[in-house]
Each structure stands twice: as C-alpha cells, then as structure tokens.
Amino acid sequence: MLAVAVAAQLGCSYIHQGLPALAPLLQAEWALSRAELGVLAGAMSVGVLLLSAAAGGLVDRLGERPLLIAGPLGVAAATFLASLSPSPLALTLSLAIAGAFLATGGPAGGKAMLVWFPTRIRGFAMGLRQTSVPLAGVVAGLTLPLLAASLGWRGALGAGALLAALAALLVALVYREPPTPAIAGRAEHTGPGALRALLRDRSLL
C-alpha cells in the first residue's frame, strides 16, 4: 500500500515537478516574456493552493481510495488538455485545473498511511510516501527533456498525462481498505461549517 501511494503521488507530481524543464520550449512557442513564463510555470501550484483544504475535506468524507484514483485521473485529463493548448492562456488554465486535482494527493496519500500503519512506524511510512514528490522531480528532470527533444513539449505533456493515468489504474487495481484500520473511522467534523471553523483558528492564521 505504501508503494501504491508513492506511485500515485509520483504520477500526479511528475509534470508539476518537471514543468520547468519544458520552460525554454514553451517560451519559444509563443515568445513569452519571463514574467509570462513565470505565471505559466506557477499555474499548477495555484490550483494546489486553492483546492488543498477542500481536497482534505473530500478525503474525510469519501475516504482515501476514491481520491487516490480521481486525483491522478484528473491530472491526466487536464495535462492531456494542456498538451493540446492553442494559446498560453489555455495552457495556464489547463495546468491550474491539473493542480486542483493534484491537491488531492497529499491528504489522500497521508490518510492511506494513517489507516494502514500503526503509530510505531507511521511517521516513517509518511516520510517515505512524501519522498515521492522530490522523486517525481528527479524522474521528470531526467526524462522530460528527452521526451521533449523527440516528441516536442506537447508530446512530453502527453507522456506525463499517460503516467498519471497509469498511476490511477494501479491504485484502482491494487489499493484496498485495510482489514483493521490503524485509526478509527472518518472525521466527525466535515463540511462547510468545519472549513469556516478551520479558517477562524487563530493558530492556523
């Protein structure tokens, strides 16, 4: 289950972590300024920022498995749309949508570690799962430029979309609920009211 959670996050994070490797090609495609390129490169992170809290609420309501599947699938679909983008604006919006689905990876993967691992090794498991984000950066940094050199930046994005889709398929085929969860049931306080209470929390602010 740890390996599946790592694979799901890697599939989601591949393009997010590797997008800067495509920056020279994107800049050349539309003669972008550095400021415009910076906006485009940060689009996925904006999606993550805006949807992370809501994604955590969905994991509390639906459980981790549906989000471990939906997250990579959404990233795959939005990244494929990004590969077809006719303009920088369309590419930016597609990447922001991909980031919104990427936001599910952290809470869903973290919940998977909570329900599968006892407190004795839970932190260790969580740490290993979290290495999937920088690992995605390493893999993308090594492979995306090679893909772009042979397929162009659109083909490289398409390959990233395929990787995310395969990650979703892996979760669907392999991930299952633990026979005896390491933590009790679902969160009791969810929904809009819980989100408002969270946003009023002084320590969080």
SEBAZA-636952 format. One record per residue: x, y, z of N, C-alpha, C in turn; residue number from 1; residue in one letter. Coordinates in Angstrom, 1 decimal. Layout:
   neast  nnorth     nup  caeast  canorth    caup   ceast  cnorth     cup  resi  resn
       X       Y       Z       X        Y       Z       X       Y       Z   NUM     A
...
end
This chain:
   neast  nnorth     nup  caeast  canorth    caup   ceast  cnorth     cup  resi  resn
     0.8    -1.2     0.0     0.0      0.0     0.0     0.9     1.3     0.0     1     M
     2.0     1.2     0.7     2.9      2.3     0.7     3.5     2.5    -0.8     2     L
     3.8     1.5    -1.4     4.3      1.6    -2.8     3.2     2.2    -3.7     3     A
     2.0     1.8    -3.5     0.9      2.3    -4.4     0.7     3.8    -4.1     4     V
     0.8     4.2    -2.8     0.6      5.6    -2.5     1.8     6.4    -3.1     5     A
     3.0     5.9    -3.1     4.1      6.6    -3.7     3.9     6.7    -5.2     6     V
     3.5     5.6    -5.8     3.3      5.7    -7.3     2.2     6.6    -7.6     7     A
     1.1     6.7    -6.9     0.0      7.6    -7.1     0.5     9.1    -7.1     8     A
     1.3     9.4    -6.0     1.8     10.8    -5.9     2.8    11.1    -7.0     9     Q
     3.7    10.1    -7.3     4.6     10.3    -8.3     4.0    10.6    -9.7    10     L
     2.9     9.9   -10.0     2.2     10.1   -11.2     1.5    11.5   -11.3    11     G
     1.0    11.9   -10.1     0.4     13.2   -10.0     1.4    14.4   -10.1    12     C
     2.6    14.2    -9.5     3.6     15.2    -9.4     4.6    15.3   -10.5    13     S
     4.6    14.4   -11.4     5.6     14.3   -12.5     5.6    15.6   -13.3    14     Y
     4.5    16.1   -13.8     4.5     17.3   -14.6     4.7    18.5   -13.7    15     I
     4.1    18.5   -12.5     4.2     19.6   -11.6     5.7    19.9   -11.3    16     H
     6.4    18.9   -11.0     7.8     19.0   -10.6     8.7    19.2   -11.8    17     Q
     8.3    18.7   -13.0     9.2     18.7   -14.1     8.9    19.8   -15.1    18     G
     7.8    20.6   -14.9     7.4     21.6   -15.9     8.5    22.6   -16.2    19     L
     9.3    23.0   -15.2    10.4     24.0   -15.6    11.4    23.5   -16.6    20     P
    11.5    22.1   -16.7    12.4     21.6   -17.8    11.9    21.9   -19.2    21     A
    10.6    22.2   -19.3    10.0     22.5   -20.6     9.9    24.0   -20.9    22     L
    10.4    24.8   -19.9    10.2     26.2   -20.0    10.8    26.8   -21.3    23     A
    12.0    26.4   -21.7    12.6     27.0   -22.9    11.7    26.8   -24.1    24     P
    11.1    25.6   -24.2    10.3     25.3   -25.4     9.0    26.1   -25.3    25     L
     8.4    26.2   -24.1     7.2     27.0   -24.0     7.4    28.4   -24.3    26     L
     8.5    28.9   -23.9     8.9     30.3   -24.1     9.0    30.6   -25.6    27     Q
     9.7    29.6   -26.3     9.9     29.8   -27.7     8.7    29.7   -28.5    28     A
     7.7    28.8   -28.1     6.5     28.6   -28.8     5.7    29.8   -29.0    29     E
     5.6    30.7   -27.9     4.8     31.9   -28.0     5.5    33.1   -27.7    30     W
     6.9    33.1   -27.8     7.7     34.3   -27.5     7.3    35.0   -26.2    31     A
     7.2    34.1   -25.1     6.7     34.6   -23.8     7.8    35.5   -23.1    32     L
     7.4    36.5   -22.4     8.3     37.2   -21.5     8.6    36.3   -20.3    33     S
     9.6    36.7   -19.6    10.0     35.9   -18.4     8.8    35.9   -17.4    34     R
     8.2    37.1   -17.3     7.1     37.2   -16.3     5.9    36.3   -16.7    35     A
     5.6    36.3   -18.0     4.5     35.4   -18.5     4.9    33.9   -18.3    36     E
     6.1    33.6   -18.5     6.6     32.2   -18.3     6.5    31.9   -16.8    37     L
     6.8    32.8   -16.0     6.6     32.6   -14.5     5.2    32.3   -14.1    38     G
     4.3    33.0   -14.7     2.8     32.8   -14.4     2.4    31.4   -14.9    39     V
     2.9    31.0   -16.1     2.5     29.7   -16.6     3.1    28.6   -15.8    40     L
     4.4    28.8   -15.4     5.1     27.8   -14.6     4.4    27.6   -13.2    41     A
     3.8    28.6   -12.7     3.2     28.5   -11.3     1.8    28.2   -11.3    42     G
     1.2    27.9   -12.5    -0.3     27.7   -12.6    -0.7    26.4   -11.8    43     A
     0.1    25.4   -11.9    -0.3     24.2   -11.1    -0.3    24.4    -9.6    44     M
     0.7    25.2    -9.2     0.8     25.5    -7.8    -0.4    26.3    -7.3    45     S
    -0.9    27.2    -8.1    -2.1     28.0    -7.8    -3.3    27.0    -7.6    46     V
    -3.5    26.0    -8.5    -4.5     25.1    -8.3    -4.4    24.3    -7.0    47     G
    -3.2    23.9    -6.7    -3.0     23.2    -5.4    -3.3    24.1    -4.2    48     V
    -2.9    25.3    -4.3    -3.2     26.3    -3.2    -4.6    26.5    -2.9    49     L
    -5.4    26.6    -4.0    -6.8     26.9    -3.9    -7.7    25.7    -3.5    50     L
    -7.2    24.5    -3.8    -8.1     23.4    -3.6    -7.6    22.4    -2.5    51     L
    -6.5    22.7    -1.8    -5.9     21.7    -0.9    -6.9    21.5     0.3    52     S
    -7.4    22.6     0.9    -8.3     22.4     2.1    -9.6    21.7     1.7    53     A
   -10.1    22.0     0.5   -11.3     21.3     0.1   -11.0    19.8    -0.2    54     A
    -9.8    19.5    -0.7    -9.4     18.2    -1.0    -9.3    17.4     0.3    55     A
    -8.8    18.0     1.3    -8.8     17.3     2.6   -10.1    17.0     3.1    56     G
   -11.1    17.9     2.9   -12.5     17.6     3.4   -13.1    16.5     2.6    57     G
   -12.8    16.4     1.3   -13.3     15.3     0.5   -12.7    13.9     1.0    58     L
   -11.5    13.9     1.3   -10.9     12.7     1.8   -11.6    12.3     3.1    59     V
   -11.9    13.2     4.0   -12.6     12.9     5.2   -14.0    12.3     4.9    60     D
   -14.6    12.8     3.9   -16.0     12.4     3.6   -16.0    11.1     2.8    61     R
   -15.1    10.9     1.8   -15.2      9.8     0.9   -14.2     8.7     1.2    62     L
   -13.2     9.0     2.0   -12.1      8.0     2.2   -11.0     8.3     1.2    63     G
    -9.9     7.6     1.4    -8.7      7.9     0.6    -8.7     7.2    -0.8    64     E
    -9.3     6.1    -0.9    -9.2      5.3    -2.2    -9.8     6.1    -3.3    65     R
   -11.0     6.6    -3.2   -11.6      7.3    -4.4   -10.7     8.5    -4.8    66     P
   -10.1     9.2    -3.8    -9.3     10.4    -4.2    -7.9    10.0    -4.7    67     L
    -7.4     8.8    -4.3    -6.2      8.3    -4.8    -6.3     7.9    -6.3    68     L
    -7.6     7.6    -6.7    -7.9      7.3    -8.1    -8.2     8.6    -8.9    69     I
    -9.1     9.4    -8.3    -9.6     10.6    -9.0    -8.5    11.6    -9.2    70     A
    -7.6    11.7    -8.2    -6.6     12.7    -8.3    -5.7    12.5    -9.6    71     G
    -5.0    11.4    -9.7    -4.2     11.1   -10.9    -5.0    11.2   -12.2    72     P
    -6.3    10.7   -12.1    -7.1     10.7   -13.3    -7.4    12.1   -13.8    73     L
    -7.7    13.0   -12.8    -7.9     14.4   -13.1    -6.7    15.1   -13.6    74     G
    -5.5    14.8   -13.0    -4.3     15.3   -13.5    -4.0    14.9   -14.9    75     V
    -4.3    13.6   -15.2    -4.1     13.0   -16.5    -4.9    13.8   -17.6    76     A
    -6.2    13.9   -17.3    -7.1     14.6   -18.2    -6.7    16.0   -18.5    77     A
    -6.4    16.8   -17.4    -6.1     18.2   -17.5    -4.7    18.4   -18.2    78     A
    -3.8    17.5   -17.9    -2.5     17.6   -18.6    -2.6    17.2   -20.1    79     T
    -3.5    16.3   -20.4    -3.7     16.0   -21.8    -4.3    17.2   -22.5    80     F
    -5.3    17.9   -21.9    -5.8     19.1   -22.5    -4.7    20.2   -22.6    81     L
    -3.8    20.2   -21.6    -2.7     21.2   -21.7    -1.9    20.9   -22.9    82     A
    -1.7    19.7   -23.3    -0.8     19.3   -24.4    -1.5    19.8   -25.8    83     S
    -2.8    20.0   -25.7    -3.5     20.5   -27.0    -3.7    22.0   -27.0    84     L
    -3.2    22.7   -26.0    -3.5     24.1   -25.8    -3.1    24.9   -27.0    85     S
    -4.1    25.8   -27.5    -3.8     26.6   -28.7    -3.1    28.0   -28.3    86     P
    -3.1    28.3   -27.0    -2.6     29.6   -26.5    -2.0    29.4   -25.1    87     S
    -1.2    30.4   -24.7    -0.6     30.3   -23.3    -1.7    30.4   -22.3    88     P
    -2.8    31.1   -22.5    -3.9     31.2   -21.6    -4.6    29.9   -21.4    89     L
    -4.8    29.2   -22.5    -5.4     27.8   -22.4    -4.5    26.9   -21.7    90     A
    -3.2    27.0   -21.9    -2.3     26.1   -21.2    -2.2    26.4   -19.7    91     L
    -2.3    27.7   -19.4    -2.2     28.1   -18.0    -3.5    27.6   -17.2    92     T
    -4.6    27.7   -17.9    -5.9     27.3   -17.2    -5.9    25.7   -17.1    93     L
    -5.4    25.0   -18.1    -5.4     23.6   -18.0    -4.4    23.1   -16.9    94     S
    -3.3    23.8   -16.8    -2.4     23.4   -15.7    -2.9    23.7   -14.3    95     L
    -3.7    24.8   -14.2    -4.3     25.1   -12.9    -5.3    24.1   -12.6    96     A
    -6.1    23.6   -13.5    -7.0     22.5   -13.3    -6.3    21.2   -12.8    97     I
    -5.2    20.9   -13.5    -4.4     19.8   -13.1    -3.9    20.0   -11.7    98     A
    -3.5    21.2   -11.3    -3.1     21.4    -9.9    -4.2    21.2    -8.9    99     G
    -5.4    21.5    -9.3    -6.6     21.3    -8.4    -6.7    19.8    -8.1   100     A
    -6.5    19.0    -9.1    -6.6     17.5    -8.9    -5.4    17.0    -8.1   101     F
    -4.2    17.7    -8.4    -3.0     17.3    -7.7    -3.2    17.5    -6.2   102     L
    -4.0    18.5    -5.8    -4.2     18.9    -4.4    -4.7    17.7    -3.6   103     A
    -5.4    16.7    -4.3    -5.9     15.5    -3.5    -4.8    14.6    -3.1   104     T
    -3.6    14.7    -3.7    -2.6     13.7    -3.5    -2.1    13.7    -2.1   105     G
    -1.8    14.8    -1.5    -1.3     14.9    -0.1    -2.2    14.4     0.9   106     G
    -3.5    14.9     1.0    -4.4     14.4     2.0    -4.8    12.9     1.8   107     P
    -5.0    12.5     0.5    -5.4     11.1     0.3    -4.2    10.1     0.6   108     A
    -3.0    10.5     0.2    -1.9      9.6     0.5    -1.6     9.6     2.0   109     G
    -1.7    10.8     2.6    -1.5     10.8     4.1    -2.5    10.0     4.8   110     G
    -3.7    10.1     4.4    -4.8      9.2     5.0    -4.5     7.8     4.9   111     K
    -4.0     7.4     3.7    -3.6      6.0     3.5    -2.6     5.5     4.5   112     A
    -1.6     6.4     4.7    -0.6      6.0     5.7    -1.2     5.9     7.1   113     M
    -2.2     6.7     7.4    -2.8      6.7     8.8    -3.6     5.4     9.0   114     L
    -4.3     5.0     7.9    -5.2      3.8     8.1    -4.4     2.5     8.0   115     V
    -3.3     2.5     7.3    -2.5      1.3     7.1    -1.4     1.0     8.1   116     W
    -0.9     2.0     8.7     0.3      1.9     9.6     0.0     2.2    11.0   117     F
     0.5     1.4    12.0     0.3      1.8    13.4     1.2     2.9    13.8   118     P
     1.0     3.5    14.9     1.7      4.7    15.3     3.2     4.4    15.4   119     T
     3.6     3.2    15.7     5.0      2.8    15.9     5.9     3.1    14.6   120     R
     5.3     3.0    13.4     6.1      3.2    12.2     5.3     4.2    11.2   121     I
     4.3     4.9    11.7     3.5      5.7    10.9     4.3     6.9    10.3   122     R
     5.1     7.5    11.2     5.9      8.6    10.7     6.9     8.2     9.7   123     G
     7.5     7.1     9.9     8.5      6.5     8.9     7.8     6.3     7.5   124     F
     6.6     5.7     7.6     5.8      5.4     6.3     5.4     6.7     5.7   125     A
     5.0     7.7     6.5     4.6      9.0     5.9     5.8     9.7     5.3   126     M
     7.0     9.6     5.9     8.2     10.2     5.3     8.5     9.6     4.0   127     G
     8.4     8.2     3.9     8.7      7.5     2.7     7.7     7.9     1.6   128     L
     6.5     8.0     2.0     5.5      8.4     0.9     5.8     9.8     0.4   129     R
     6.2    10.7     1.3     6.4     12.1     0.9     7.6    12.2     0.0   130     Q
     8.5    11.2     0.0     9.7     11.3    -0.9     9.2    11.2    -2.4   131     T
     8.0    10.8    -2.6     7.5     10.6    -4.0     7.5    12.0    -4.7   132     S
     7.3    13.1    -4.0     7.3     14.4    -4.6     8.7    14.8    -5.2   133     V
     9.7    14.8    -4.4    11.0     15.1    -5.0    11.5    14.0    -5.9   134     P
    11.1    12.7    -5.7    11.4     11.7    -6.6    10.8    12.0    -8.0   135     L
     9.6    12.5    -8.0     8.9     12.9    -9.3     9.8    13.9   -10.0   136     A
    10.3    14.9    -9.2    11.2     15.9    -9.8    12.4    15.3   -10.4   137     G
    13.0    14.3    -9.7    14.2     13.7   -10.3    13.9    13.0   -11.6   138     V
    12.9    12.2   -11.5    12.5     11.4   -12.7    12.1    12.3   -13.9   139     V
    11.3    13.4   -13.6    10.9     14.3   -14.6    12.1    15.1   -15.2   140     A
    13.0    15.5   -14.3    14.2     16.2   -14.7    15.1    15.4   -15.7   141     G
    15.1    14.1   -15.5    15.9     13.2   -16.3    15.2    12.9   -17.6   142     L
    13.9    12.8   -17.6    13.2     12.2   -18.7    12.4    13.2   -19.6   143     T
    11.8    14.3   -19.0    11.1     15.2   -19.7    11.8    15.9   -20.8   144     L
    13.1    16.3   -20.6    13.8     16.9   -21.7    14.1    16.0   -22.9   145     P
    14.3    14.7   -22.5    14.5     13.7   -23.6    13.2    13.5   -24.4   146     L
    12.1    13.4   -23.7    10.8     13.3   -24.3    10.5    14.5   -25.2   147     L
    10.8    15.7   -24.7    10.5     16.9   -25.4    11.4    17.0   -26.7   148     A
    12.7    16.5   -26.5    13.6     16.5   -27.7    13.1    15.7   -28.8   149     A
    12.4    14.6   -28.5    11.9     13.7   -29.6    10.4    13.9   -29.9   150     S
     9.6    14.4   -29.0     8.2     14.5   -29.2     7.7    15.9   -29.2   151     L
     8.5    16.9   -28.8     8.1     18.2   -28.6     7.5    18.4   -27.2   152     G
     7.2    19.6   -26.7     6.7     19.8   -25.4     5.3    19.2   -25.3   153     W
     4.5    19.2   -26.4     3.2     18.7   -26.3     3.2    17.2   -26.1   154     R
     4.1    16.5   -26.8     4.3     15.1   -26.6     4.8    14.7   -25.2   155     G
     5.7    15.6   -24.6     6.1     15.4   -23.3     5.0    15.5   -22.3   156     A
     4.1    16.5   -22.5     3.0     16.6   -21.6     2.0    15.4   -21.8   157     L
     1.9    14.9   -23.0     1.1     13.8   -23.2     1.6    12.5   -22.5   158     G
     2.9    12.4   -22.5     3.6     11.3   -21.8     3.3    11.4   -20.3   159     A
     3.4    12.7   -19.7     3.1     12.9   -18.3     1.6    12.5   -18.0   160     G
     0.7    12.9   -18.9    -0.7     12.5   -18.7    -0.9    11.0   -18.7   161     A
    -0.2    10.3   -19.5    -0.2      8.8   -19.6     0.3     8.2   -18.2   162     L
     1.4     8.8   -17.7     1.9      8.3   -16.5     0.9     8.5   -15.3   163     L
     0.3     9.6   -15.3    -0.7      9.9   -14.2    -1.9     8.9   -14.4   164     A
    -2.3     8.6   -15.6    -3.4      7.7   -15.8    -3.0     6.3   -15.4   165     A
    -1.8     5.9   -15.7    -1.3      4.6   -15.2    -1.3     4.5   -13.7   166     L
    -0.9     5.6   -13.1    -0.9      5.6   -11.6    -2.3     5.4   -11.0   167     A
    -3.3     6.1   -11.7    -4.7      5.9   -11.2    -5.1     4.4   -11.4   168     A
    -4.7     3.8   -12.5    -5.1      2.4   -12.8    -4.4     1.5   -11.8   169     L
    -3.2     1.8   -11.4    -2.5      1.0   -10.4    -3.3     1.0    -9.1   170     L
    -3.7     2.2    -8.7    -4.5      2.3    -7.4    -5.8     1.6    -7.5   171     V
    -6.5     1.7    -8.6    -7.7      1.0    -8.8    -7.6    -0.5    -8.7   172     A
    -6.5    -1.0    -9.2    -6.3     -2.5    -9.3    -5.8    -3.0    -7.9   173     L
    -5.0    -2.2    -7.2    -4.2     -2.8    -6.1    -4.7    -2.3    -4.7   174     V
    -5.0    -1.0    -4.6    -5.2     -0.4    -3.3    -6.6    -0.9    -2.8   175     Y
    -6.6    -1.3    -1.5    -7.8     -1.7    -0.8    -7.8    -1.1     0.6   176     R
    -9.0    -1.2     1.2    -9.1     -0.7     2.5    -8.4    -1.7     3.5   177     E
    -7.8    -1.3     4.5    -7.1     -2.2     5.5    -8.2    -3.0     6.2   178     P
    -7.9    -4.3     6.5    -8.8     -5.1     7.3    -9.1    -4.6     8.6   179     P
    -8.1    -4.0     9.3    -8.3     -3.3    10.6    -7.6    -2.0    10.5   180     T
    -8.3    -0.9    10.3    -7.7      0.4    10.2    -6.9     0.8    11.4   181     P
    -5.7     1.4    11.2    -4.9      1.8    12.3    -5.5     3.0    13.0   182     A
    -6.5     3.7    12.5    -7.2      4.8    13.2    -8.7     4.5    13.1   183     I
    -9.4     5.1    14.0   -10.9      4.9    14.0   -11.5     5.8    12.9   184     A
   -12.6     5.2    12.3   -13.4      5.8    11.3   -13.1     7.2    10.6   185     G
   -14.1     7.8    10.1   -13.9      9.1     9.4   -14.0    10.2    10.4   186     R
   -13.5    11.4     9.9   -13.6     12.6    10.8   -15.1    12.9    11.0   187     A
   -15.3    13.4    12.2   -16.7     13.7    12.6   -17.1    15.1    12.1   188     E
   -16.2    16.0    12.0   -16.5     17.4    11.7   -16.0    17.7    10.3   189     H
   -16.9    17.6     9.4   -16.6     17.9     8.0   -17.6    18.9     7.4   190     T
   -17.4    19.3     6.2   -18.4     20.2     5.5   -18.0    21.7     5.6   191     G
   -18.9    22.5     5.1   -18.6     24.0     5.1   -18.4    24.6     6.5   192     P
   -19.2    24.1     7.4   -19.1     24.6     8.8   -17.7    24.3     9.4   193     G
   -17.2    23.1     9.1   -15.9     22.7     9.6   -14.8    23.6     8.9   194     A
   -15.0    23.9     7.6   -14.0     24.7     6.9   -14.0    26.1     7.5   195     L
   -15.2    26.7     7.8   -15.2     28.0     8.4   -14.5    28.0     9.7   196     R
   -14.8    27.0    10.5   -14.1     26.9    11.8   -12.6    26.8    11.7   197     A
   -12.2    26.1    10.7   -10.7     26.0    10.5   -10.1    27.3    10.1   198     L
   -10.8    28.0     9.3   -10.3     29.3     8.8   -10.3    30.4     9.9   199     L
   -11.1    30.1    11.0   -11.1     31.1    12.1   -10.1    30.7    13.2   200     R
    -9.4    29.5    13.0    -8.5     29.1    14.0    -7.3    30.0    14.1   201     D
    -7.1    30.6    15.3    -6.0     31.6    15.4    -4.6    31.0    15.2   202     R
    -4.4    29.8    15.6    -3.1     29.2    15.5    -2.8    29.0    14.0   203     S
    -3.8    28.6    13.2    -3.6     28.4    11.8    -3.4    29.7    11.1   204     L
    -4.1    30.7    11.5    -3.9     32.0    10.9    -2.5    32.6    11.2   205     L
end
